[in-house]
Amino acid sequence: MRIDAVGEMPKWSGEACAVAGDAAAGLAIKSFLAAIDSDDSLFCVAQPLAGPSADESASGRVCSGDIVLEFRQVEHSCNRSLHFLLMEKLIELLKEAGSAETLKATLCLTSGSISMGKPDSQEKPVQKQFALWIRLAAKGDSAEQAVLRWGLGLAHVQQALLFISRHLRMHLAQTGV
């Protein structure tokens, strides 16, 4: 899989159209969500995961979908170095998964602010909360092939995230964080 780490997620280029093979994408998404929601995962989906959108390209059909992940625990969501470790491991694992000609993942670390104070206090310290935004794209000769490849790419991301969850648990235990 081809991996790009970017500072800002590029806007979707082209016009989205209906995706053939919605059942295949739906099964891939259900499996992904079940795995991410399991006790094996340190993550949660920060935004609803919609199916991929299709687009025509010069080399065939492209299906693309976005996944935004956060750590379940707020103290981990505010830890920038933990997010960089997550990105580093994800790049390492995904570059070996699938074909670089047909699958691409674009990774972007985003940030927002969360209130850390008590609801009744006047001063609420604000901490940055980070999230990992993943745009997964798959190419195919037909829309059906692109959707199937996107589902396969999502399965690769799912397995990588579960492996990284185990790795990060060991890291957190060793560092006492």
N, C-alpha and C positions, 0 to 999 in steps of 0.2 A: 504494500500500500504506500502511496506517496503521501508524505506528511509535510505540512507547512505550519509553522508556529508564527502567528502574526500579532502585532500590537493592537490592531483594530480589525474586526471582522468585515470583510468586503461586502458591499451590498449585493443582493441577488441580481445577477445580470441576466437579461432575457425575460421572457414572459412565461410564467408557469402555466401549465395546461394539465388536464386530467391525467392521472396515472393509471395505466392498465395494470392489472395484477394486484389490486388493492388487498385481496385476501392474503397474498404472500407477504405484503408489507405489514398488514395487520397482525399476522402471526409473529413476525419478527419483532414488532413493537411490543406485543403482549409478553413475549419471552424476555425481552430486554427489561421491561418494567418490573416483571416478577423477580428477576435476578437482582436488579438494583434495589428493590424494596425488601430483599431478603436480609436475614441477620448476617450473612457473609459480607455484605457491602457496607462501606463507611459513607456511602453517598446517597443522595436523593435527587430526584429530578426537580429542578427549580421552576420550570415552565412546562406546560403540557406538551407532550411529544406528539406532534401531528405526523402523518405519513409524509413520504417524500413528494416533492413537486417535480414534474417532468419538464424538460426543455429540449429543444432541437439544437444540435451543434453540427458543425461541419463534418464531424467524424461519427455521427449517429445520435442516439438519444442519451440524455443525461438525467438521472434522478438525484435529487439533493434534498437533504433534510437536516434540521438543526436540533441539537441536544444541548441543554444547559444543565450542568450538574453542580451541586454544592455538597459540602460535607454536612452530614446530619447534625453534628455537634457544633454549636456556635463558636466555641473556642478554637476549633479547627478551621472554621470558615474565615476566621480573621488572621490566620497564620499564613503569611505570604510565602515563606520558605517551604511550607508543606505543599502548597499549590505548585511551586516550581519543581519540587520532587515528584509530584503527581504527573506534571507535564513531561518531565524528563523520562520517567518510566514508561509513560504512555507512548511517547515517540519511539523509544527503544523497542517496545513490544509490537507496535503496529507497523513499523517499517518492514518487519519480517512477515507480516500477514497479508495474504492476497497478492494480487497483481498490481504493480505500480502503473500499468497502462489503463486499468479499468477502475481502480478504487483510489480515492483521495480523501484525506481527512485534513481539515484546517482547524487548528487549535488556537484559541484566544482566551487569555485570562482577563476577565472583566471584574469590575468592582462597583460596589454600591455602599450605602451607609446603613447601619442598624443602630437603634437606640439601645444603650446598655443600662440605663437608669431605671429606678423604680417608677411605676406609673404615676404615683402621687408626688414625686419629687420635682422641684422646679428645674434643676439642672440635670440634663441627661447627656452624659458623655457619649460621643458617637465614635464607633469604630468602623473601619472599612471591612466589609464582608466581600470575599472574593468568590467567583464562580468560574467554572470552566465551560466555555462555549465551544462545542464541536460541530462543525459542518461536515457531514459525510456525503460524498458524491460518488456515484457509480455510472460508468459508461457502458452502453450496450448497442448492438446493431438494431435492436428493437426496444420498444418501451418495456415489454415483458422481461426481456433479458436484463435491462438496466435495473428494474425493480428487484429482480431476483438477486442480482449482484449487490444492490444496496442492502437487502436483507442479510446477505452473507457478511457484508462489511459491518453491519450493526452487531451481528453475532461475534465478530472479531473484537469490536469495541467492548462488548459485554464481557467476554472472557478476559480481556486485558484489565478491565476495571476490577473484576473480582480478584485477579492475581495481585493487582496493585493494592487492593484493600488488605489482603493478607500481609503483603510487604510493609505497608504503612503501619499496620498494627504492631508488627515486630519493631519497626523504627521508633514508634511512639513509646513502646515498652522499654526499649533500650535507653532512650533519651529522657524518659520520665516526664514527658509532656502530657 
